[in-house]
Amino acid sequence: MKKLLAILIPLFAVVVLIAQVDDDLSEESIRLIDRLDSEGTSESFLYLYGIFASEADDPFKVGSQLLEEYRKLDVDASYAVADYPDAEKIPLPTGDAFCNASERGCLASLFSLPFNIENLLSEHRLLVARSNKFIEFDEYTTLSKPTIHELFPPYQYIAAAERIKVLEAISVYNGGNETEAIDALSLQFSQLRRAMALQDNLIGKLVFLMKLSEIIDVMSIILTNDEAVIKRIPALSPSEKSFSMIASREFGMSYYTFKSLDKHPEFFESGSKVPGWITRMFYKPNMTINSVAPTYLNLERLALLSPADFAKQIDLSHSNSPSTSKLRNYVGSILIAVSSPQYAEYVARFQDFEAKLALFNQVHHFKLELDRMENPYYGNETPSEAEGSLCFSGPLDDENFLRCLRVNI
Protein backbone atom coordinates (compact mmCIF):
# COMPACT_ATOMS: atom_id res chain seq x y z
CA MET A 1 0.00 0.00 0.00
CA LYS A 2 2.82 2.41 0.90
CA LYS A 3 4.47 1.76 -2.44
CA LEU A 4 1.20 2.37 -4.24
CA LEU A 5 0.66 5.65 -2.38
CA ALA A 6 4.25 6.63 -3.12
CA ILE A 7 3.40 6.31 -6.81
CA LEU A 8 -0.13 7.74 -6.78
CA ILE A 9 0.55 10.87 -4.72
CA PRO A 10 3.34 12.24 -6.98
CA LEU A 11 1.30 11.20 -10.02
CA PHE A 12 -1.72 13.09 -8.69
CA ALA A 13 0.46 16.13 -8.03
CA VAL A 14 1.78 16.01 -11.60
CA VAL A 15 -1.75 15.72 -13.00
CA VAL A 16 -2.89 18.68 -10.90
CA LEU A 17 0.08 20.76 -12.03
CA ILE A 18 -0.53 19.92 -15.68
CA ALA A 19 -4.22 20.71 -15.25
CA GLN A 20 -3.30 24.22 -14.07
CA VAL A 21 -1.72 25.14 -17.40
CA ASP A 22 -3.76 27.51 -19.56
CA ASP A 23 -3.01 28.60 -23.12
CA ASP A 24 -1.54 31.99 -23.95
CA LEU A 25 -3.95 34.48 -25.46
CA SER A 26 -4.14 33.99 -29.22
CA GLU A 27 -3.16 36.69 -31.70
CA GLU A 28 -6.83 37.06 -32.57
CA SER A 29 -7.77 37.67 -28.93
CA ILE A 30 -4.97 40.17 -28.45
CA ARG A 31 -5.91 42.03 -31.62
CA LEU A 32 -9.52 42.40 -30.47
CA ILE A 33 -8.81 43.44 -26.88
CA ASP A 34 -6.01 45.86 -27.82
CA ARG A 35 -8.50 48.05 -29.70
CA LEU A 36 -10.29 48.97 -26.49
CA ASP A 37 -9.20 52.21 -24.86
CA SER A 38 -11.23 53.07 -21.78
CA GLU A 39 -8.51 55.45 -20.58
CA GLY A 40 -8.81 57.87 -23.51
CA THR A 41 -11.16 60.81 -23.81
CA SER A 42 -14.27 61.56 -25.82
CA GLU A 43 -16.21 64.75 -25.29
CA SER A 44 -19.19 63.41 -27.23
CA PHE A 45 -19.42 60.27 -25.08
CA LEU A 46 -19.30 62.25 -21.84
CA TYR A 47 -21.88 64.70 -23.19
CA LEU A 48 -24.24 61.86 -24.10
CA TYR A 49 -23.62 60.16 -20.75
CA GLY A 50 -24.98 63.24 -19.01
CA ILE A 51 -27.44 64.47 -21.64
CA PHE A 52 -30.34 64.20 -19.17
CA ALA A 53 -28.78 66.75 -16.77
CA SER A 54 -31.02 69.53 -15.53
CA GLU A 55 -30.90 72.87 -17.30
CA ALA A 56 -28.73 74.20 -14.46
CA ASP A 57 -26.13 71.43 -14.90
CA ASP A 58 -23.59 70.80 -17.65
CA PRO A 59 -24.13 67.43 -19.41
CA PHE A 60 -20.38 67.06 -19.95
CA LYS A 61 -19.62 67.48 -16.24
CA VAL A 62 -22.48 65.22 -15.19
CA GLY A 63 -21.33 62.57 -17.67
CA SER A 64 -17.75 62.80 -16.39
CA GLN A 65 -18.89 62.36 -12.79
CA LEU A 66 -21.08 59.37 -13.68
CA LEU A 67 -18.25 57.69 -15.59
CA GLU A 68 -15.95 58.04 -12.59
CA GLU A 69 -18.64 56.56 -10.35
CA TYR A 70 -19.13 53.52 -12.56
CA ARG A 71 -15.39 53.02 -13.01
CA LYS A 72 -15.22 52.43 -9.25
CA LEU A 73 -17.34 49.33 -9.84
CA ASP A 74 -14.50 47.95 -11.97
CA VAL A 75 -12.35 47.95 -8.84
CA ASP A 76 -15.00 47.10 -6.24
CA ALA A 77 -18.13 45.28 -7.43
CA SER A 78 -19.89 46.10 -4.15
CA TYR A 79 -19.43 49.86 -4.53
CA ALA A 80 -22.67 51.85 -4.17
CA VAL A 81 -22.82 54.15 -7.19
CA ALA A 82 -24.08 57.70 -6.65
CA ASP A 83 -26.39 58.09 -9.65
CA TYR A 84 -27.77 61.37 -10.94
CA PRO A 85 -31.16 61.98 -9.24
CA ASP A 86 -34.12 61.01 -11.42
CA ALA A 87 -36.05 64.03 -10.14
CA GLU A 88 -33.46 66.38 -11.65
CA LYS A 89 -33.33 64.80 -15.11
CA ILE A 90 -34.98 66.68 -17.95
CA PRO A 91 -38.29 65.01 -18.85
CA LEU A 92 -38.75 62.65 -21.76
CA PRO A 93 -41.82 63.22 -23.94
CA THR A 94 -44.50 60.56 -23.65
CA GLY A 95 -47.74 59.63 -25.35
CA ASP A 96 -48.95 57.97 -28.54
CA ALA A 97 -46.76 60.21 -30.69
CA PHE A 98 -43.71 58.46 -29.20
CA CYS A 99 -44.70 54.92 -30.10
CA ASN A 100 -42.25 52.36 -31.46
CA ALA A 101 -42.05 52.97 -35.22
CA SER A 102 -41.76 49.24 -35.97
CA GLU A 103 -45.02 48.48 -34.13
CA ARG A 104 -48.21 48.08 -36.12
CA GLY A 105 -50.13 51.33 -36.55
CA CYS A 106 -47.42 53.61 -35.16
CA LEU A 107 -46.39 55.38 -38.36
CA ALA A 108 -49.99 55.87 -39.45
CA SER A 109 -50.80 57.44 -36.10
CA LEU A 110 -47.98 59.98 -36.48
CA PHE A 111 -49.80 61.41 -39.51
CA SER A 112 -53.21 61.50 -37.82
CA LEU A 113 -52.62 62.31 -34.15
CA PRO A 114 -53.71 65.85 -33.13
CA PHE A 115 -50.40 66.77 -31.48
CA ASN A 116 -49.40 70.42 -31.06
CA ILE A 117 -45.91 70.66 -32.50
CA GLU A 118 -45.33 74.15 -31.14
CA ASN A 119 -46.07 72.98 -27.61
CA LEU A 120 -43.82 69.95 -28.06
CA LEU A 121 -40.93 72.06 -29.33
CA SER A 122 -41.38 74.57 -26.53
CA GLU A 123 -41.69 72.01 -23.75
CA HIS A 124 -38.71 69.96 -24.93
CA ARG A 125 -36.52 72.67 -26.48
CA LEU A 126 -33.58 71.71 -24.21
CA LEU A 127 -33.84 68.05 -25.18
CA VAL A 128 -33.84 68.88 -28.91
CA ALA A 129 -31.01 71.38 -28.51
CA ARG A 130 -28.87 68.83 -26.71
CA SER A 131 -29.56 66.17 -29.31
CA ASN A 132 -28.57 68.66 -32.02
CA LYS A 133 -25.32 69.40 -30.20
CA PHE A 134 -24.53 65.72 -29.82
CA ILE A 135 -25.15 65.10 -33.52
CA GLU A 136 -22.64 67.85 -34.35
CA PHE A 137 -19.71 66.02 -32.72
CA ASP A 138 -17.26 64.49 -35.18
CA GLU A 139 -15.87 61.87 -32.80
CA TYR A 140 -17.23 59.21 -30.48
CA THR A 141 -15.45 56.67 -28.29
CA THR A 142 -17.12 54.63 -25.58
CA LEU A 143 -15.08 55.21 -22.42
CA SER A 144 -16.79 52.70 -20.14
CA LYS A 145 -15.27 49.25 -19.68
CA PRO A 146 -17.35 46.47 -21.31
CA THR A 147 -18.35 44.56 -18.19
CA ILE A 148 -21.60 43.12 -16.84
CA HIS A 149 -22.25 46.27 -14.78
CA GLU A 150 -21.51 48.73 -17.59
CA LEU A 151 -23.92 51.67 -17.76
CA PHE A 152 -24.88 52.38 -21.36
CA PRO A 153 -25.46 55.96 -22.53
CA PRO A 154 -29.12 57.10 -22.36
CA TYR A 155 -29.83 56.80 -26.09
CA GLN A 156 -33.56 57.13 -25.38
CA TYR A 157 -33.05 60.90 -25.08
CA ILE A 158 -31.59 61.07 -28.59
CA ALA A 159 -34.38 58.86 -29.94
CA ALA A 160 -37.07 61.06 -28.37
CA ALA A 161 -35.53 64.29 -29.64
CA GLU A 162 -35.23 62.89 -33.16
CA ARG A 163 -38.88 61.80 -33.04
CA ILE A 164 -39.86 65.39 -32.23
CA LYS A 165 -38.02 66.48 -35.38
CA VAL A 166 -39.88 63.85 -37.41
CA LEU A 167 -43.18 65.09 -35.96
CA GLU A 168 -42.22 68.64 -36.90
CA ALA A 169 -41.62 67.56 -40.51
CA ILE A 170 -44.97 65.74 -40.57
CA SER A 171 -46.65 68.87 -39.23
CA VAL A 172 -45.08 70.90 -42.04
CA TYR A 173 -46.30 68.30 -44.57
CA ASN A 174 -49.81 68.32 -43.11
CA GLY A 175 -49.71 72.10 -43.49
CA GLY A 176 -49.26 71.69 -47.23
CA ASN A 177 -45.49 72.15 -47.66
CA GLU A 178 -44.21 68.79 -48.91
CA THR A 179 -40.89 70.14 -50.20
CA GLU A 180 -39.92 71.73 -46.88
CA ALA A 181 -40.86 68.54 -45.02
CA ILE A 182 -38.75 66.35 -47.32
CA ASP A 183 -35.81 68.75 -47.09
CA ALA A 184 -35.94 68.66 -43.28
CA LEU A 185 -36.15 64.87 -43.20
CA SER A 186 -33.34 64.52 -45.75
CA LEU A 187 -31.07 66.70 -43.61
CA GLN A 188 -31.97 64.77 -40.48
CA PHE A 189 -31.30 61.50 -42.31
CA SER A 190 -27.83 62.56 -43.43
CA GLN A 191 -26.94 63.82 -39.94
CA LEU A 192 -28.00 60.57 -38.28
CA ARG A 193 -26.10 58.49 -40.84
CA ARG A 194 -22.96 60.37 -39.89
CA ALA A 195 -23.66 59.85 -36.20
CA MET A 196 -24.30 56.13 -36.74
CA ALA A 197 -20.94 55.72 -38.46
CA LEU A 198 -19.23 57.07 -35.33
CA GLN A 199 -20.93 54.65 -32.95
CA ASP A 200 -18.64 51.97 -31.56
CA ASN A 201 -21.13 49.95 -29.51
CA LEU A 202 -23.96 47.72 -30.65
CA ILE A 203 -26.82 49.42 -28.81
CA GLY A 204 -25.95 52.87 -30.12
CA LYS A 205 -25.54 51.67 -33.68
CA LEU A 206 -28.91 49.92 -33.59
CA VAL A 207 -30.68 52.95 -32.11
CA PHE A 208 -29.49 55.14 -34.97
CA LEU A 209 -30.32 52.46 -37.54
CA MET A 210 -33.92 52.30 -36.33
CA LYS A 211 -34.25 56.09 -36.46
CA LEU A 212 -32.95 56.08 -40.03
CA SER A 213 -35.49 53.41 -40.95
CA GLU A 214 -38.26 55.51 -39.43
CA ILE A 215 -37.23 58.61 -41.38
CA ILE A 216 -37.08 56.68 -44.66
CA ASP A 217 -40.59 55.35 -44.10
CA VAL A 218 -41.97 58.81 -43.28
CA MET A 219 -40.32 60.28 -46.37
CA SER A 220 -41.74 57.47 -48.49
CA ILE A 221 -45.28 58.06 -47.23
CA ILE A 222 -44.99 61.75 -48.06
CA LEU A 223 -43.49 61.09 -51.50
CA THR A 224 -46.15 58.54 -52.47
CA ASN A 225 -48.52 61.40 -53.29
CA ASP A 226 -45.82 63.61 -54.78
CA GLU A 227 -44.73 63.42 -58.42
CA ALA A 228 -41.34 65.00 -57.69
CA VAL A 229 -38.23 62.88 -58.25
CA ILE A 230 -36.03 62.71 -55.16
CA LYS A 231 -32.27 62.21 -55.28
CA ARG A 232 -31.00 58.65 -55.04
CA ILE A 233 -29.93 57.74 -51.49
CA PRO A 234 -26.47 56.12 -51.43
CA ALA A 235 -26.05 52.63 -49.98
CA LEU A 236 -24.43 52.33 -46.57
CA SER A 237 -20.71 53.07 -46.61
CA PRO A 238 -18.11 50.72 -45.04
CA SER A 239 -17.82 53.02 -42.01
CA GLU A 240 -21.61 53.01 -41.55
CA LYS A 241 -21.74 49.21 -41.76
CA SER A 242 -18.52 48.51 -39.86
CA PHE A 243 -18.68 46.26 -36.79
CA SER A 244 -14.95 46.54 -36.04
CA MET A 245 -15.21 48.31 -32.67
CA ILE A 246 -18.55 46.68 -31.91
CA ALA A 247 -16.90 43.27 -32.28
CA SER A 248 -14.10 44.35 -29.94
CA ARG A 249 -16.48 45.69 -27.31
CA GLU A 250 -18.70 42.61 -27.40
CA PHE A 251 -15.58 40.44 -27.24
CA GLY A 252 -14.36 42.60 -24.36
CA MET A 253 -17.50 41.75 -22.40
CA SER A 254 -16.69 38.04 -22.79
CA TYR A 255 -13.00 38.63 -22.09
CA TYR A 256 -13.50 40.42 -18.78
CA THR A 257 -16.25 38.04 -17.69
CA PHE A 258 -14.21 34.92 -18.42
CA LYS A 259 -11.12 36.43 -16.77
CA SER A 260 -13.06 37.33 -13.62
CA LEU A 261 -14.05 33.68 -13.14
CA ASP A 262 -10.48 32.40 -13.06
CA LYS A 263 -9.79 30.67 -9.70
CA HIS A 264 -12.84 32.38 -8.23
CA PRO A 265 -13.66 30.83 -4.80
CA GLU A 266 -17.41 30.97 -5.52
CA PHE A 267 -17.06 29.53 -9.01
CA PHE A 268 -19.21 26.46 -8.34
CA GLU A 269 -21.53 27.77 -5.65
CA SER A 270 -22.30 31.13 -4.07
CA GLY A 271 -20.75 31.42 -0.63
CA SER A 272 -18.32 28.56 -1.15
CA LYS A 273 -14.55 28.84 -0.82
CA VAL A 274 -13.19 26.42 -3.38
CA PRO A 275 -9.38 26.58 -3.73
CA GLY A 276 -8.29 28.26 -6.95
CA TRP A 277 -6.25 25.26 -8.09
CA ILE A 278 -9.38 23.09 -8.12
CA THR A 279 -11.27 25.64 -10.21
CA ARG A 280 -8.38 25.89 -12.66
CA MET A 281 -8.46 22.13 -13.22
CA PHE A 282 -11.88 22.47 -14.82
CA TYR A 283 -11.80 25.99 -16.23
CA LYS A 284 -9.15 27.74 -18.36
CA PRO A 285 -10.01 31.41 -19.05
CA ASN A 286 -7.61 31.93 -21.94
CA MET A 287 -8.70 28.76 -23.70
CA THR A 288 -12.29 29.91 -23.36
CA ILE A 289 -11.47 33.41 -24.60
CA ASN A 290 -9.45 32.14 -27.56
CA SER A 291 -12.26 29.83 -28.66
CA VAL A 292 -14.76 32.70 -29.05
CA ALA A 293 -12.40 35.26 -30.64
CA PRO A 294 -12.88 33.97 -34.24
CA THR A 295 -16.64 34.50 -33.86
CA TYR A 296 -16.13 38.23 -33.30
CA LEU A 297 -13.63 38.58 -36.13
CA ASN A 298 -16.11 36.82 -38.41
CA LEU A 299 -18.71 39.35 -37.28
CA GLU A 300 -16.51 42.14 -38.69
CA ARG A 301 -16.17 40.30 -41.98
CA LEU A 302 -19.90 39.60 -42.35
CA ALA A 303 -20.77 43.25 -41.69
CA LEU A 304 -18.80 44.47 -44.70
CA LEU A 305 -20.18 41.95 -47.17
CA SER A 306 -22.70 42.94 -49.80
CA PRO A 307 -26.24 41.72 -49.08
CA ALA A 308 -25.88 39.12 -51.84
CA ASP A 309 -22.67 37.69 -50.35
CA PHE A 310 -24.10 37.89 -46.85
CA ALA A 311 -27.09 35.78 -47.92
CA LYS A 312 -24.74 33.13 -49.33
CA GLN A 313 -22.54 32.92 -46.24
CA ILE A 314 -24.95 33.37 -43.33
CA ASP A 315 -25.89 29.67 -43.11
CA LEU A 316 -22.22 28.70 -43.00
CA SER A 317 -21.61 31.30 -40.29
CA HIS A 318 -24.37 29.83 -38.10
CA SER A 319 -22.85 26.35 -38.40
CA ASN A 320 -19.39 27.44 -37.19
CA SER A 321 -20.05 27.53 -33.45
CA PRO A 322 -17.10 28.09 -31.08
CA SER A 323 -15.79 25.13 -29.09
CA THR A 324 -12.98 24.22 -26.71
CA SER A 325 -11.47 21.05 -25.21
CA LYS A 326 -13.90 19.33 -22.86
CA LEU A 327 -11.01 17.38 -21.36
CA ARG A 328 -8.88 20.38 -20.37
CA ASN A 329 -11.62 23.01 -20.15
CA TYR A 330 -14.89 21.29 -19.35
CA VAL A 331 -16.59 24.24 -17.63
CA GLY A 332 -15.34 26.59 -20.36
CA SER A 333 -17.04 24.45 -22.99
CA ILE A 334 -20.33 24.74 -21.08
CA LEU A 335 -19.98 28.52 -20.71
CA ILE A 336 -19.39 28.86 -24.45
CA ALA A 337 -22.44 26.76 -25.25
CA VAL A 338 -24.77 28.89 -23.10
CA SER A 339 -23.28 32.33 -23.77
CA SER A 340 -22.83 32.54 -27.53
CA PRO A 341 -25.38 35.04 -28.92
CA GLN A 342 -26.12 35.05 -32.63
CA TYR A 343 -24.47 38.35 -33.49
CA ALA A 344 -24.99 37.69 -37.20
CA GLU A 345 -28.65 38.56 -36.66
CA TYR A 346 -27.60 42.10 -35.74
CA VAL A 347 -25.42 42.36 -38.83
CA ALA A 348 -28.45 41.21 -40.83
CA ARG A 349 -30.38 44.29 -39.72
CA PHE A 350 -27.92 46.52 -41.55
CA GLN A 351 -28.04 44.29 -44.62
CA ASP A 352 -31.84 44.43 -44.45
CA PHE A 353 -31.67 48.22 -44.29
CA GLU A 354 -29.74 48.12 -47.57
CA ALA A 355 -32.83 46.41 -49.01
CA LYS A 356 -35.03 49.21 -47.64
CA LEU A 357 -32.79 51.82 -49.28
CA ALA A 358 -32.94 49.89 -52.54
CA LEU A 359 -36.74 49.83 -52.37
CA PHE A 360 -36.87 53.55 -51.64
CA ASN A 361 -34.64 54.41 -54.60
CA GLN A 362 -36.49 52.15 -57.02
CA VAL A 363 -39.90 53.45 -55.95
CA HIS A 364 -39.21 57.16 -55.53
CA HIS A 365 -36.07 57.91 -57.58
CA PHE A 366 -36.16 55.49 -60.51
CA LYS A 367 -39.96 55.01 -60.26
CA LEU A 368 -39.76 51.40 -61.46
CA GLU A 369 -42.64 49.01 -61.91
CA LEU A 370 -42.73 46.38 -59.16
CA ASP A 371 -41.82 43.50 -61.48
CA ARG A 372 -38.63 45.29 -62.56
CA MET A 373 -37.22 45.75 -59.08
CA GLU A 374 -33.93 44.32 -57.81
CA ASN A 375 -33.55 42.84 -54.34
CA PRO A 376 -29.94 43.43 -53.13
CA TYR A 377 -29.99 39.91 -51.69
CA TYR A 378 -31.28 37.88 -54.64
CA GLY A 379 -31.54 40.03 -57.74
CA ASN A 380 -34.79 40.53 -59.69
CA GLU A 381 -37.76 40.16 -57.36
CA THR A 382 -41.25 41.60 -57.18
CA PRO A 383 -41.65 42.89 -53.62
CA SER A 384 -44.58 41.59 -51.63
CA GLU A 385 -47.31 44.04 -50.64
CA ALA A 386 -48.89 44.04 -47.19
CA GLU A 387 -50.47 46.65 -44.91
CA GLY A 388 -49.22 49.63 -46.89
CA SER A 389 -45.67 48.34 -47.27
CA LEU A 390 -43.49 46.83 -49.97
CA CYS A 391 -41.15 44.13 -48.68
CA PHE A 392 -38.18 42.25 -50.11
CA SER A 393 -37.35 38.74 -48.95
CA GLY A 394 -34.11 37.99 -47.11
CA PRO A 395 -32.07 35.23 -45.47
CA LEU A 396 -33.25 35.86 -41.88
CA ASP A 397 -36.46 36.96 -40.18
CA ASP A 398 -37.13 40.70 -40.31
CA GLU A 399 -39.06 41.46 -37.11
CA ASN A 400 -38.22 45.17 -37.36
CA PHE A 401 -39.46 45.59 -40.96
CA LEU A 402 -36.07 46.84 -42.11
CA ARG A 403 -36.57 45.15 -45.50
CA CYS A 404 -39.94 46.84 -45.88
CA LEU A 405 -40.81 50.31 -47.14
CA ARG A 406 -44.04 52.06 -46.16
CA VAL A 407 -45.70 53.59 -49.19
CA ASN A 408 -49.06 54.57 -47.72
CA ILE A 409 -50.91 54.67 -44.40
TINUNU-525506 format. One line per 2 residues: number of its first residue (from 1); their letters; for each residue x negated, y negated, z of C-alpha. Coordinates in pm, whole numbers, plus 50000, padded with zeros to 5 digits. Example, Ala and Ser with C-alpha at 12.3 -4.5 7.8 and 13.67 -1.06 7.14 Angstrom:
1	AS	48770,50450,50780  48633,50106,50714 .
END
This chain:
1	MK	50000,50000,50000  49718,49759,50090 .
3	KL	49553,49824,49756  49880,49763,49576 .
5	LA	49934,49435,49762  49575,49337,49688 .
7	IL	49660,49369,49319  50013,49226,49322 .
9	IP	49945,48913,49528  49666,48776,49302 .
11	LF	49870,48880,48998  50172,48691,49131 .
13	AV	49954,48387,49197  49822,48399,48840 .
15	VV	50175,48428,48700  50289,48132,48910 .
17	LI	49992,47924,48797  50053,48008,48432 .
19	AQ	50422,47929,48475  50330,47578,48593 .
21	VD	50172,47486,48260  50376,47249,48044 .
23	DD	50301,47140,47688  50154,46801,47605 .
25	LS	50395,46552,47454  50414,46601,47078 .
27	EE	50316,46331,46830  50683,46294,46743 .
29	SI	50777,46233,47107  50497,45983,47155 .
31	RL	50591,45797,46838  50952,45760,46953 .
33	ID	50881,45656,47312  50601,45414,47218 .
35	RL	50850,45195,47030  51029,45103,47351 .
37	DS	50920,44779,47514  51123,44693,47822 .
39	EG	50851,44455,47942  50881,44213,47649 .
41	TS	51116,43919,47619  51427,43844,47418 .
43	ES	51621,43525,47471  51919,43659,47277 .
45	FL	51942,43973,47492  51930,43775,47816 .
47	YL	52188,43530,47681  52424,43814,47590 .
49	YG	52362,43984,47925  52498,43676,48099 .
51	IF	52744,43553,47836  53034,43580,48083 .
53	AS	52878,43325,48323  53102,43047,48447 .
55	EA	53090,42713,48270  52873,42580,48554 .
57	DD	52613,42857,48510  52359,42920,48235 .
59	PF	52413,43257,48059  52038,43294,48005 .
61	KV	51962,43252,48376  52248,43478,48481 .
63	GS	52133,43743,48233  51775,43720,48361 .
65	QL	51889,43764,48721  52108,44063,48632 .
67	LE	51825,44231,48441  51595,44196,48741 .
69	EY	51864,44344,48965  51913,44648,48744 .
71	RK	51539,44698,48699  51522,44757,49075 .
73	LD	51734,45067,49016  51450,45205,48803 .
75	VD	51235,45205,49116  51500,45290,49376 .
77	AS	51813,45472,49257  51989,45390,49585 .
79	YA	51943,45014,49547  52267,44815,49583 .
81	VA	52282,44585,49281  52408,44230,49335 .
83	DY	52639,44191,49035  52777,43863,48906 .
85	PD	53116,43802,49076  53412,43899,48858 .
87	AE	53605,43597,48986  53346,43362,48835 .
89	KI	53333,43520,48489  53498,43332,48205 .
91	PL	53829,43499,48115  53875,43735,47824 .
93	PT	54182,43678,47606  54450,43944,47635 .
95	GD	54774,44037,47465  54895,44203,47146 .
97	AF	54676,43979,46931  54371,44154,47080 .
99	CN	54470,44508,46990  54225,44764,46854 .
101	AS	54205,44703,46478  54176,45076,46403 .
103	ER	54502,45152,46587  54821,45192,46388 .
105	GC	55013,44867,46345  54742,44639,46484 .
107	LA	54639,44462,46164  54999,44413,46055 .
109	SL	55080,44256,46390  54798,44002,46352 .
111	FS	54980,43859,46049  55321,43850,46218 .
113	LP	55262,43769,46585  55371,43415,46687 .
115	FN	55040,43323,46852  54940,42958,46894 .
117	IE	54591,42934,46750  54533,42585,46886 .
119	NL	54607,42702,47239  54382,43005,47194 .
121	LS	54093,42794,47067  54138,42543,47347 .
123	EH	54169,42799,47625  53871,43004,47507 .
125	RL	53652,42733,47352  53358,42829,47579 .
127	LV	53384,43195,47482  53384,43112,47109 .
129	AR	53101,42862,47149  52887,43117,47329 .
131	SN	52956,43383,47069  52857,43134,46798 .
133	KF	52532,43060,46980  52453,43428,47018 .
135	IE	52515,43490,46648  52264,43215,46565 .
137	FD	51971,43398,46728  51726,43551,46482 .
139	EY	51587,43813,46720  51723,44079,46952 .
141	TT	51545,44333,47171  51712,44537,47442 .
143	LS	51508,44479,47758  51679,44730,47986 .
145	KP	51527,45075,48032  51735,45353,47869 .
147	TI	51835,45544,48181  52160,45688,48316 .
149	HE	52225,45373,48522  52151,45127,48241 .
151	LF	52392,44833,48224  52488,44762,47864 .
153	PP	52546,44404,47747  52912,44290,47764 .
155	YQ	52983,44320,47391  53356,44287,47462 .
157	YI	53305,43910,47492  53159,43893,47141 .
159	AA	53438,44114,47006  53707,43894,47163 .
161	AE	53553,43571,47036  53523,43711,46684 .
163	RI	53888,43820,46696  53986,43461,46777 .
165	KV	53802,43352,46462  53988,43615,46259 .
167	LE	54318,43491,46404  54222,43136,46310 .
169	AI	54162,43244,45949  54497,43426,45943 .
171	SV	54665,43113,46077  54508,42910,45796 .
173	YN	54630,43170,45543  54981,43168,45689 .
175	GG	54971,42790,45651  54926,42831,45277 .
177	NE	54549,42785,45234  54421,43121,45109 .
179	TE	54089,42986,44980  53992,42827,45312 .
181	AI	54086,43146,45498  53875,43365,45268 .
183	DA	53581,43125,45291  53594,43134,45672 .
185	LS	53615,43513,45680  53334,43548,45425 .
187	LQ	53107,43330,45639  53197,43523,45952 .
189	FS	53130,43850,45769  52783,43744,45657 .
191	QL	52694,43618,46006  52800,43943,46172 .
193	RR	52610,44151,45916  52296,43963,46011 .
195	AM	52366,44015,46380  52430,44387,46326 .
197	AL	52094,44428,46154  51923,44293,46467 .
199	QD	52093,44535,46705  51864,44803,46844 .
201	NL	52113,45005,47049  52396,45228,46935 .
203	IG	52682,45058,47119  52595,44713,46988 .
205	KL	52554,44833,46632  52891,45008,46641 .
207	VF	53068,44705,46789  52949,44486,46503 .
209	LM	53032,44754,46246  53392,44770,46367 .
211	KL	53425,44391,46354  53295,44392,45997 .
213	SE	53549,44659,45905  53826,44449,46057 .
215	II	53723,44139,45862  53708,44332,45534 .
217	DV	54059,44465,45590  54197,44119,45672 .
219	MS	54032,43972,45363  54174,44253,45151 .
221	II	54528,44194,45277  54499,43825,45194 .
223	LT	54349,43891,44850  54615,44146,44753 .
225	ND	54852,43860,44671  54582,43639,44522 .
227	EA	54473,43658,44158  54134,43500,44231 .
229	VI	53823,43712,44175  53603,43729,44484 .
231	KR	53227,43779,44472  53100,44135,44496 .
233	IP	52993,44226,44851  52647,44388,44857 .
235	AL	52605,44737,45002  52443,44767,45343 .
237	SP	52071,44693,45339  51811,44928,45496 .
239	SE	51782,44698,45799  52161,44699,45845 .
241	KS	52174,45079,45824  51852,45149,46014 .
243	FS	51868,45374,46321  51495,45346,46396 .
245	MI	51521,45169,46733  51855,45332,46809 .
247	AS	51690,45673,46772  51410,45565,47006 .
249	RE	51648,45431,47269  51870,45739,47260 .
251	FG	51558,45956,47276  51436,45740,47564 .
253	MS	51750,45825,47760  51669,46196,47721 .
255	YY	51300,46137,47791  51350,45958,48122 .
257	TF	51625,46196,48231  51421,46508,48158 .
259	KS	51112,46357,48323  51306,46267,48638 .
261	LD	51405,46632,48686  51048,46760,48694 .
263	KH	50979,46933,49030  51284,46762,49177 .
265	PE	51366,46917,49520  51741,46903,49448 .
267	FF	51706,47047,49099  51921,47354,49166 .
269	ES	52153,47223,49435  52230,46887,49593 .
271	GS	52075,46858,49937  51832,47144,49885 .
273	KV	51455,47116,49918  51319,47358,49662 .
275	PG	50938,47342,49627  50829,47174,49305 .
277	WI	50625,47474,49191  50938,47691,49188 .
279	TR	51127,47436,48979  50838,47411,48734 .
281	MF	50846,47787,48678  51188,47753,48518 .
283	YK	51180,47401,48377  50915,47226,48164 .
285	PN	51001,46859,48095  50761,46807,47806 .
287	MT	50870,47124,47630  51229,47009,47664 .
289	IN	51147,46659,47540  50945,46786,47244 .
291	SV	51226,47017,47134  51476,46730,47095 .
293	AP	51240,46474,46936  51288,46603,46576 .
295	TY	51664,46550,46614  51613,46177,46670 .
297	LN	51363,46142,46387  51611,46318,46159 .
299	LE	51871,46065,46272  51651,45786,46131 .
301	RL	51617,45970,45802  51990,46040,45765 .
303	AL	52077,45675,45831  51880,45553,45530 .
305	LS	52018,45805,45283  52270,45706,45020 .
307	PA	52624,45828,45092  52588,46088,44816 .
309	DF	52267,46231,44965  52410,46211,45315 .
311	AK	52709,46422,45208  52474,46687,45067 .
313	QI	52254,46708,45376  52495,46663,45667 .
315	DL	52589,47033,45689  52222,47130,45700 .
317	SH	52161,46870,45971  52437,47017,46190 .
319	SN	52285,47365,46160  51939,47256,46281 .
321	SP	52005,47247,46655  51710,47191,46892 .
323	ST	51579,47487,47091  51298,47578,47329 .
325	SK	51147,47895,47479  51390,48067,47714 .
327	LR	51101,48262,47864  50888,47962,47963 .
329	NY	51162,47699,47985  51489,47871,48065 .
331	VG	51659,47576,48237  51534,47341,47964 .
333	SI	51704,47555,47701  52033,47526,47892 .
335	LI	51998,47148,47929  51939,47114,47555 .
337	AV	52244,47324,47475  52477,47111,47690 .
339	SS	52328,46767,47623  52283,46746,47247 .
341	PQ	52538,46496,47108  52612,46495,46737 .
343	YA	52447,46165,46651  52499,46231,46280 .
345	EY	52865,46144,46334  52760,45790,46426 .
347	VA	52542,45764,46117  52845,45879,45917 .
349	RF	53038,45571,46028  52792,45348,45845 .
351	QD	52804,45571,45538  53184,45557,45555 .
353	FE	53167,45178,45571  52974,45188,45243 .
355	AK	53283,45359,45099  53503,45079,45236 .
357	LA	53279,44818,45072  53294,45011,44746 .
359	LF	53674,45017,44763  53687,44645,44836 .
361	NQ	53464,44559,44540  53649,44785,44298 .
363	VH	53990,44655,44405  53921,44284,44447 .
365	HF	53607,44209,44242  53616,44451,43949 .
367	KL	53996,44499,43974  53976,44860,43854 .
369	EL	54264,45099,43809  54273,45362,44084 .
371	DR	54182,45650,43852  53863,45471,43744 .
373	ME	53722,45425,44092  53393,45568,44219 .
375	NP	53355,45716,44566  52994,45657,44687 .
377	YY	52999,46009,44831  53128,46212,44536 .
379	GN	53154,45997,44226  53479,45947,44031 .
381	ET	53776,45984,44264  54125,45840,44282 .
383	PS	54165,45711,44638  54458,45841,44837 .
385	EA	54731,45596,44936  54889,45596,45281 .
387	EG	55047,45335,45509  54922,45037,45311 .
389	SL	54567,45166,45273  54349,45317,45003 .
391	CF	54115,45587,45132  53818,45775,44989 .
393	SG	53735,46126,45105  53411,46201,45289 .
395	PL	53207,46477,45453  53325,46414,45812 .
397	DD	53646,46304,45982  53713,45930,45969 .
399	EN	53906,45854,46289  53822,45483,46264 .
401	FL	53946,45441,45904  53607,45316,45789 .
403	RC	53657,45485,45450  53994,45316,45412 .
405	LR	54081,44969,45286  54404,44794,45384 .
407	VN	54570,44641,45081  54906,44543,45228 .
409	I	55091,44533,45560 .
END
